[in-house]
Each structure stands twice: as structure tokens, then as C-alpha cells.
Amino acid sequence: MSPSELNALPSPQFWRRVSCSLYEQLVLLGVVAITFLVPNLALGILLGVSLPSWLTFIYLYTVLGIYFVWYWTKSGQTLAMQTWRVRMISNGGYNLNRRQAIRRYIFGSLWLAPCIFLQWAFHLEKWQIIEMLFTVALFIWPLSIYLDRRSLLVRQSLPDRFAGTRLVELPKNLVTLS
């Protein structure tokens, strides 16, 4: 599809975004298992060493950033986005360059800030933290599309508006990804 055709496509609705995000989190479990759990288990079993929590966070954030930036610059779609026919494009309808993709990843992870505050304020522990993270990531953060009052066709979330990107819903009859 040409950039003008992509730019004319509608924005995915709230439940498509939630479904895509849920599926993305399932895919990310595999990414985390391979890139994080296996090396850390090896470190723990072989050397009796565990990484400090701050280093673990930076490592995971970087690994997930590489995953998203690579897919968004390659085809505009992660594996979950391909399944749900959602694609990320620049505001002009083009594929994202590396800088745009990094900015989108950083802005897209801003939902962590209120989670960190809530965890600190309410002294949440273990499963409470995980429940809060899933709730914010799956339902509350996607609600930011309703802050965009321009039109229903191009309604975008806060990270997309900050990064100069958009999510579009691809038509059912589109066979190839460009």
C-alpha cells in the first residue's frame, strides 16, 4: 500500500487495541523467557549470582525495546499486530525510522510511571503489582484514545501523538505486508 492509502485507513477501535495488547503480552512472555529467564537461571545455577532489581529492569526494558523497534522499523507490525491487522506508521503514512520507533517505545512505556507511584503509595506486593500492571497496560492506558477529539477516524493514543506515529487498522483483504 502507498503511504497515502495507509494514511487514509481508520484507527483501530478500543477493543481491537486491547485484544492486540493482550496477545502482545502473551508473545512477550516467550521473548522474556528466552532472553531473560534462561540466562538468569544459568547465572543463578552455575554461579549463584542474581542481578539487582534495577539492572534487571534496565535489561528487560532494553530487550523489549529492541523487540518493538526492530518490528516497527521492519514492517510496522509486531507478531500480535499482524494477527489483529494493526500497523504502526508515521503521520505521513510511511514506515517508522529507528528514531521514531525508539521515541514511540519510550512514550509508549510512560504508563509505567503511574504504576510505580501506585506501588509506592499503596505498598503493593507481588501479585497486586502484576494485577495493577496488567490493568493499566490493557485497559487504562488504551483509554487515552478518547482524549483525542480530532475525529473518530484518526483517534490516537497519547504515545502516538507524542511520537508522531499512528496505528491504523488494515483491511481484511490485504494479503501482503509492506
C-alpha positions, 0 to 999 in steps of 0.5 A: 500500500502507498503511504497515502492509502495507509494514511487514509485507513481508520484507527483501530477501535478500543477493543481491537487495541486491547485484544492486540495488547493482550496477545502482545503480552502473551508473545512477550512472555516467550521473548522474556523467557528466552532472553531473560529467564534462561540466562538468569537461571544459568547465572543463578545455577552455575554461579549463584549470582542474581542481578539487582532489581534495577539492572534487571529492569534496565535489561528487560526494558532494553530487550523489549525495546529492541523487540518493538523497534526492530518490528516497527522499523521492519514492517510496522507490525509486531507478531500480535499486530499482524494477527489483529491487522494493526500497523504502526506508521508515521503521520505521513503514512510511511514506515517508522525510522529507528528514531521514531520507533525508539521515541514511540517505545519510550512514550509508549512505556510512560504508563509505567510511571503511574504504576510505580507511584501506585506501588509506592503509595499503596505498598503493593506486593507481588501479585497486586503489582502484576494485577495493577500492571496488567490493568493499566497496560490493557485497559487504562492506558488504551483509554487515552484514545478518547482524549483525542477529539480530532475525529473518530477516524484518526483517534490516537493514543497519547504515545502516538501523538507524542511520537508522531506515529499512528496505528491504523487498522488494515483491511481484511483483504490485504494479503501482503505486508509492506 
